[in-house]
Every structure is written in C-alpha cells, then in structure tokens.
Amino acid sequence: MTSLNPVMTVGEQIAESVMLHEHVSKAQAEERAREMLEMVGIPGARATEYPHQFSGGMKQRVVIAIALSCNPKCLLADEPTTALDVTIQAQVLEMMNELKTNLGTSLVMITHDLGVVAAICDTVAVVYAGKIVEYGTLEEVFNQTMHPYTEGLFNSLPKINSKGEKLQPIPGLMPDPTKLPQGCAFEPRCKYATEACRTKQQVSRQVSPTHTVLCCAYDDPEFMLDKRKEVKDTDAR
C-alpha cells in the first residue's frame, strides 16, 4: 500500500514496468496498463488517477497488476494481505487465485496467516530459523502435522469449538540467526526435546513421496505428536 509513488498516476506506474521490460512504445505500455487494471477488477479509465484516490484494497490490486504486467512465470507474494480487512483480504485472495489459473503463473506465498495458506496454497513449506522443517501438500501439513513447530503454530490459533479455553502460545523466543544451536534450532522451545535434539545434526526425513519433516524425534518409530494422537483417538472413536 505504501510502495506506490504518490506523484505518479497508477497507469504510469504500471506502464513504466512494461516499457522497461517489454521494450514497447509508451502508447502500447499505457494500453497494457489499462488492460491490467481491468484484469484486477479496476476500470481502465482510472489509470489517470493517483494512489491517494484508491482504497487500501485497490492499491493492493494495482501493485499486483504491476507484478503481473510482464507475464511472469512465477509471482512472489510476501504478506500480500497485510493491513487489509477480512472482506478485502478475501477479495484479493480470490482474485490472485483466478489470475494464477488464468495466466498459468506459479505463485509463491510468504505469510504467517494459516488461513491464507489454506485458502490459496497447494503445497506448504514451514520455515523456522531459515530452514524448511516440514514440507508437504496442504492436506498433509494441515491434517497430518509432523513437526513440533508446525503443531505449535496450529495450537496457537483459536478454535471455534473450544470457547473459553486459553490459547497455547509457543514458549520462548526465536534464536539468534547468527548463533544457532548445534542441533535443532527449535529445541529450546520444544516440549518433545531430548539430548539428541540438542547435539544431533537434523536430517530431513521422507514421510511420504510428497511429505518431509526435519526432526530427529522420529528416529523412535513410536514417536507421535500430541496433535496426531488426538486425531488418531478421534478416528478410533
């Protein structure tokens, strides 16, 4: 929302990217800018207006139009719905999903919002201290959670069927990235931690053809997260 130049029209800002990368005339770039605005749900006639004349959600659409203006193979979206209210957030996510499908563009979403992940992602990589600690399809990571950090993320969310219960935050703080521990970076905050976690180099374990987890606790074939135990007990009933 603050990345747009306040003294340039939105059309000029989209056209600038097109002219730089596509090497077309100014008239062609301006026409492309109007087409891109239409594509993200803004009337092309508004290309002559300035950022302050647009709402937060529409500014976000303009930025997405700039990002897509040169037909990228991959769109990197870093917290694209931050500072938007829930209704506008849903509209932006729906639009990005449609554009991803219509343009055949791959989308890499960086976000802390698990609801956004559930709405738009096919595969998920959970990152902690610079390393992917769990990777899999959306269904695997959400329904067959393997890493203690991933479990902590889900436990810290409010549950609609558990009114009145306190949230379960992950204790402690993120480690200093310049002074990571010898073993698992999550060990100081992990309730499952053992001596091996403190000293052993972590190796990614292949759980299924599409699911991996970076956790030495699974050296014990009987090990299971509390979250998995709850799911197992529910299935048994």
N, C-alpha and C positions, 0 to 999 in steps of 0.2 A: 504493500500500500504506500510505502514511502520511497520506493525505488523509481517511481516515475518523475521525470523532470517537470517541475511546476510551471516553467515558462515555455514549454513546447506543447503543441496540441498532441492528443493521443495518436492521431493519424500520422503526424510527423515522426513520432517515436517508433511506430510500427514500420513505417516506410524506411526509416534510417537503417534498420536491421536488414531489410530486403535489399536495399541499394548496396550495402556493404558486402553482402554475401552472395547475392544472385547476379550482381553486375547488370542491372536493368536501368532503364531511364527513370527519372523522377515521376513522370506521369504513370508509368507502369507500376512503380512501387506504391504510389498513392492509391491506385485502383486495388492493388493487392491488400493494402491496409484496410480499405473499406470491406473487402471480401472477408478478411479475417475477423473484423468486428462483427459482421453478420454471423460468422461461424460460431462465435462465442455468445451469441444472443444479444448483441448491441446493434441498433440501427446504424448502417454505414454512414448515414448523414451526420452522425455525432463525431465523426473523425476530426472535425474542425474545432471541437471543444477541448477544454483544458482539464487536467486531472481533478482540480478542485470542484468541477461541475459533476463529478461522478461519486456515487456512494462507495463504501469500502468494498462491497462485493463486486461492483462493476469495475473498480480499479484492479481487483484481482483477475477479473476476466481479461482486462486489457493486457496485463502482464503475461497471462497465458497465451493471448493472441500473439504477442511479440515472440514468445518462446517457440510457438508453432509456425511462425510466418515463413520459415525457410524449410519446412517439411523435414524436421529432424527424424532420424531413425530411433532416437531414444530421448525421452524427456525426463530430466532430473528435477523432481519437485521436493524442495526442502521445506517442511511445515507449511504447505500451501493454504491451509485453512486457519492459521493462527490469527487471532483477533477478530474473527468473523463470528456472528451469532449463529446459533444452531441451524436456523432456517436457511440462511445464506450459505452456510457451510455445506448443507445437503445439496443445494442447487449447484454449487461449484463442483462438488464431487461427482454428481450426476453428469454434469457437462464434461468433466475430464474423462469419465468412463466412456461416454459417447464418442468423444474425439479420438480416444485411444483406439476404439474399434473402427471408426470410420476412416481414420487416416493410417491405420496399421502401424502406429507408433508404440514402441515399448515404453513403459512408464516405471521409473524407479521412485518410489515414495519414501521419503525420510520423515518419520513422525513419531511422537511419543503417544499419540492418541490411538488406542487399540480399536476404538470404534471406527476410525477412519480406515485402519488396516482391514477390518472385517468387511467394510463396505466396498473396497476398491481393489484389494490385492489378491493375487492368485497364489503366490509363494511368499514366504516370510523369512527374513533373517533377523534374529535377535542379537544385538550387538552390546557387549559390555567391555569397557576398558580397551576399546579398539579391536576386539576380536569377536568373530561370529561364534556365539556359544550354542546357538540352536538354529537350525535351518530346515525348512520343510514346506509342504503345501500349507495353505491356510487352515485346512481341516486338521492336519497333523499337529501343527503348532498350537492351535486353539483347543482341540479335543483330545490330543494325546501328548500333552505337555511333558517334556523330559528334563529340562534344565531347571535347577532351583531358582535361578534369576527370573526365568520366564514365569515360573509358578508365583514368585513374589510380585511380579507385575500384575498378574490376574487377581491375586489376593488383595491387592491394594485398591481394587475397584469396588464401588458399592454394588451390592447385589439386590435386585428388585424383590426377591423373595425372602430377604433376611433383614427386614426393617428393625432398627433399634440396635443391631449388632455393630460393634466398633470395627473400623477398617483395620487391616493388618499391614501397616507400612513395613518396608524393608529396613531393618535397623542399620545404623552406621552411615558412613559417607562413601562416596566414590573414592577409589585410591588415586594417589598422585600418579599421573601417567608417566612421569619421569623416574618413579621409584616403585615399579610394580613388584609384587612379591614373587618369590622363586616359583611357587606352584600356581594354584588357581587364583586369579585376581579377585574372584568373588568370595574366596574362603573366609575372610574376616567377617562377612555379613551372612554367611550361610549356616543354617541350623543343622545341616547334614554333614558339616565339615569334619574330616578326620585328619590324622597326622599325614596321611598320604596326600591329601589335598594341599597341605602346606609346602610339601617338598617335591612332589612328583610333577614332572612336566606333563601338561594336559595334552591329550591326543584326541582328535575328533573321531567319534565312534559312529559307524554307519548303522542306523537302526532299521532303515528300510531303503529301497533304491532312491527315495527322494527325501529321506529324513536323517539328519545327523545331529549329534549332541557332543559338546566339549565338556565332559565331566567324567572323572576317574571313579566316581562312586559306582558306576555301572560295571566296574571290574567284579563287583559282587553280583552274581546273577539274580539274587533275591532282592536287590535294592529297588525301591519304588517310592516316588514322591507321594506325599500325603494327598495331593490333588488326584493322583492316579488311583490311590487306594479308595478314595471317596467315589470315584467313577466306577471302579470295579465293584464296590459294595452295592452301588445303585443298580448296576447291571444284574448282579446276583439276585437282588430282590425282584 
